[in-house]
């Protein structure tokens, strides 16, 4: 939205009037707890806005065309304490309002959900924020679909989404805000053939599904009140062969898809208004054989791909303006075994790799900040065939799904070195062949 600000000037006895347009600056806040207070945003270190709820925001003072804007967090929320970060926060007004500033708020995870594909179940746990240990909330749910292989929780923590590989659909569960328990919400919605991975954009508006057998990505909009999914106008977008993993950059500008059979990464631009996807110039980009997982660091500067068959990790510098990938010097970086899944800690200091087959470990790699290069830091023994790893939002704990042990390993993370220590009570039993974990 633009605003007309009248300007006057006295010249040779004449008062000349004109209209100088100013444009709104705003965006979306996600992850803010319903009880949180105190979050304040600033634009250009002057216009202050208090935010009390998730959703859209707009600063009261517009910015003139050609002038710069810079959105920052001037005060973090409390009750509970959270950490909020800004993406897409600076630039220059170009004859249009700014609507895609993303403010993401996080706090230590309180719940964990695990899908087990052979047992066809979803295990539910509460998390001890000081130790990372898990306590079962209630008996595992029987999945409302066949062969659940992926689960994500939306950024606001209201809904969980499960991809069911054999029934070609996605189920929606509401999350009880007091207990963390899941309740089925509505009926499953059809995806492509063989859905294997899910990603939600940082504004909590769109869900993307990687369909391994139909070689495409399904696009859905999310109803913020009900969690219900609605297929986009262009319901699917073709990618490479056997897409196996997908993630957005922190600002929700691009979707990165690892294609297993091709050994490539597809990069798709995200329309912030509709969620629609379009391939960028140069996509797909080469990775290694058996590209099984893709992860992006929290600044959106580097991307990493686990190449399962090649036994290595590809590393790329991201052009934040175009989304294009350029291999960093030294890439790919070797691993002890076949890396199946990757996660980057919230500080952007380390990459964690769930190795498979012989090693049965979680590998830790240090990220060189200036280049994105990786160096081996340490390893920790996990269960048999670790296939998935996720890091809690505080960067304190790592959770690993052990595919052939029917268990979850939990590790505390040394923030300085990335080294891992098994948490008390770990590993924890879950259903047969756990495949994915979501923590919230």
ChimeraX attribute file (.defattr): number of C-alpha atoms within 10 A of each C-alpha:
attribute: neighborCount
match mode: 1-to-1
recipient: residues
	/A:1	13
	/A:2	17
	/A:3	16
	/A:4	13
	/A:5	12
	/A:6	10
	/A:7	10
	/A:8	10
	/A:9	11
	/A:10	9
	/A:11	8
	/A:12	6
	/A:13	7
	/A:14	8
	/A:15	9
	/A:16	10
	/A:17	11
	/A:18	11
	/A:19	11
	/A:20	13
	/A:21	17
	/A:22	22
	/A:23	21
	/A:24	20
	/A:25	26
	/A:26	21
	/A:27	20
	/A:28	20
	/A:29	26
	/A:30	22
	/A:31	25
	/A:32	29
	/A:33	21
	/A:34	13
	/A:35	11
	/A:36	17
	/A:37	20
	/A:38	15
	/A:39	21
	/A:40	17
	/A:41	23
	/A:42	18
	/A:43	24
	/A:44	13
	/A:45	13
	/A:46	10
	/A:47	13
	/A:48	19
	/A:49	17
	/A:50	15
	/A:51	18
	/A:52	17
	/A:53	17
	/A:54	20
	/A:55	17
	/A:56	17
	/A:57	20
	/A:58	15
	/A:59	18
	/A:60	13
	/A:61	15
	/A:62	24
	/A:63	23
	/A:64	23
	/A:65	17
	/A:66	12
	/A:67	12
	/A:68	14
	/A:69	20
	/A:70	16
	/A:71	25
	/A:72	20
	/A:73	19
	/A:74	15
	/A:75	16
	/A:76	17
	/A:77	21
	/A:78	15
	/A:79	11
	/A:80	12
	/A:81	17
	/A:82	21
	/A:83	19
	/A:84	23
	/A:85	17
	/A:86	21
	/A:87	22
	/A:88	19
	/A:89	20
	/A:90	16
	/A:91	13
	/A:92	14
	/A:93	20
	/A:94	13
	/A:95	14
	/A:96	15
	/A:97	19
	/A:98	23
	/A:99	18
	/A:100	20
	/A:101	24
	/A:102	25
	/A:103	29
	/A:104	23
	/A:105	23
	/A:106	20
	/A:107	19
	/A:108	21
	/A:109	21
	/A:110	17
	/A:111	24
	/A:112	22
	/A:113	23
	/A:114	27
	/A:115	33
	/A:116	28
	/A:117	24
	/A:118	17
	/A:119	19
	/A:120	22
	/A:121	25
	/A:122	25
	/A:123	24
	/A:124	24
	/A:125	22
	/A:126	22
	/A:127	20
	/A:128	14
	/A:129	17
	/A:130	10
	/A:131	14
	/A:132	25
	/A:133	22
	/A:134	23
	/A:135	15
	/A:136	17
	/A:137	17
	/A:138	14
	/A:139	11
	/A:140	21
	/A:141	16
	/A:142	15
	/A:143	20
	/A:144	21
	/A:145	20
	/A:146	19
	/A:147	24
	/A:148	33
	/A:149	26
	/A:150	28
	/A:151	26
	/A:152	23
	/A:153	25
	/A:154	25
	/A:155	23
	/A:156	22
	/A:157	21
	/A:158	20
	/A:159	23
	/A:160	23
	/A:161	24
	/A:162	28
	/A:163	32
	/A:164	30
	/A:165	25
	/A:166	16
	/A:167	19
	/A:168	22
	/A:169	24
	/A:170	25
	/A:171	23
	/A:172	25
	/A:173	23
	/A:174	20
	/A:175	19
	/A:176	13
	/A:177	11
	/A:178	6
	/A:179	13
	/A:180	21
	/A:181	19
	/A:182	23
	/A:183	14
	/A:184	17
	/A:185	16
	/A:186	14
	/A:187	14
	/A:188	22
	/A:189	16
	/A:190	17
	/A:191	27
	/A:192	23
	/A:193	21
	/A:194	25
	/A:195	32
	/A:196	29
	/A:197	27
	/A:198	25
	/A:199	21
	/A:200	24
	/A:201	23
	/A:202	24
	/A:203	26
	/A:204	24
	/A:205	21
	/A:206	25
	/A:207	22
	/A:208	23
	/A:209	28
	/A:210	34
	/A:211	30
	/A:212	25
	/A:213	17
	/A:214	19
	/A:215	21
	/A:216	26
	/A:217	28
	/A:218	23
	/A:219	25
	/A:220	26
	/A:221	21
	/A:222	18
	/A:223	13
	/A:224	15
	/A:225	8
	/A:226	14
	/A:227	21
	/A:228	19
	/A:229	23
	/A:230	15
	/A:231	17
	/A:232	16
	/A:233	12
	/A:234	12
	/A:235	16
	/A:236	23
	/A:237	16
	/A:238	17
	/A:239	25
	/A:240	23
	/A:241	19
	/A:242	24
	/A:243	34
	/A:244	26
	/A:245	29
	/A:246	27
	/A:247	24
	/A:248	24
	/A:249	24
	/A:250	23
	/A:251	22
	/A:252	25
	/A:253	24
	/A:254	26
	/A:255	23
	/A:256	23
	/A:257	30
	/A:258	35
	/A:259	32
	/A:260	26
	/A:261	17
	/A:262	18
	/A:263	26
	/A:264	26
	/A:265	28
	/A:266	23
	/A:267	28
	/A:268	24
	/A:269	20
	/A:270	19
	/A:271	13
	/A:272	17
	/A:273	9
	/A:274	14
	/A:275	22
	/A:276	20
	/A:277	25
	/A:278	15
	/A:279	17
	/A:280	15
	/A:281	13
	/A:282	11
	/A:283	18
	/A:284	23
	/A:285	17
	/A:286	18
	/A:287	27
	/A:288	24
	/A:289	19
	/A:290	26
	/A:291	34
	/A:292	28
	/A:293	30
	/A:294	26
	/A:295	25
	/A:296	27
	/A:297	23
	/A:298	19
	/A:299	15
	/A:300	22
	/A:301	20
	/A:302	26
	/A:303	24
	/A:304	27
	/A:305	31
	/A:306	36
	/A:307	30
	/A:308	24
	/A:309	17
	/A:310	19
	/A:311	22
	/A:312	24
	/A:313	26
	/A:314	23
	/A:315	28
	/A:316	24
	/A:317	21
	/A:318	20
	/A:319	13
	/A:320	17
	/A:321	7
	/A:322	13
	/A:323	23
	/A:324	20
	/A:325	23
	/A:326	15
	/A:327	20
	/A:328	18
	/A:329	14
	/A:330	13
	/A:331	17
	/A:332	23
	/A:333	18
	/A:334	18
	/A:335	20
	/A:336	16
	/A:337	21
	/A:338	25
	/A:339	34
	/A:340	25
	/A:341	27
	/A:342	28
	/A:343	25
	/A:344	24
	/A:345	24
	/A:346	16
	/A:347	13
	/A:348	21
	/A:349	20
	/A:350	25
	/A:351	24
	/A:352	24
	/A:353	30
	/A:354	28
	/A:355	31
	/A:356	26
	/A:357	14
	/A:358	11
	/A:359	21
	/A:360	22
	/A:361	25
	/A:362	29
	/A:363	26
	/A:364	26
	/A:365	23
	/A:366	19
	/A:367	20
	/A:368	13
	/A:369	12
	/A:370	6
	/A:371	15
	/A:372	24
	/A:373	23
	/A:374	26
	/A:375	15
	/A:376	16
	/A:377	16
	/A:378	15
	/A:379	20
	/A:380	15
	/A:381	16
	/A:382	27
	/A:383	22
	/A:384	20
	/A:385	22
	/A:386	31
	/A:387	27
	/A:388	27
	/A:389	27
	/A:390	23
	/A:391	25
	/A:392	23
	/A:393	18
	/A:394	16
	/A:395	21
	/A:396	22
	/A:397	27
	/A:398	24
	/A:399	24
	/A:400	28
	/A:401	32
	/A:402	31
	/A:403	24
	/A:404	15
	/A:405	21
	/A:406	22
	/A:407	25
	/A:408	26
	/A:409	24
	/A:410	27
	/A:411	25
	/A:412	22
	/A:413	19
	/A:414	13
	/A:415	15
	/A:416	8
	/A:417	14
	/A:418	23
	/A:419	18
	/A:420	22
	/A:421	15
	/A:422	19
	/A:423	18
	/A:424	13
	/A:425	12
	/A:426	17
	/A:427	23
	/A:428	17
	/A:429	15
	/A:430	23
	/A:431	22
	/A:432	19
	/A:433	23
	/A:434	33
	/A:435	27
	/A:436	29
	/A:437	25
	/A:438	23
	/A:439	23
	/A:440	24
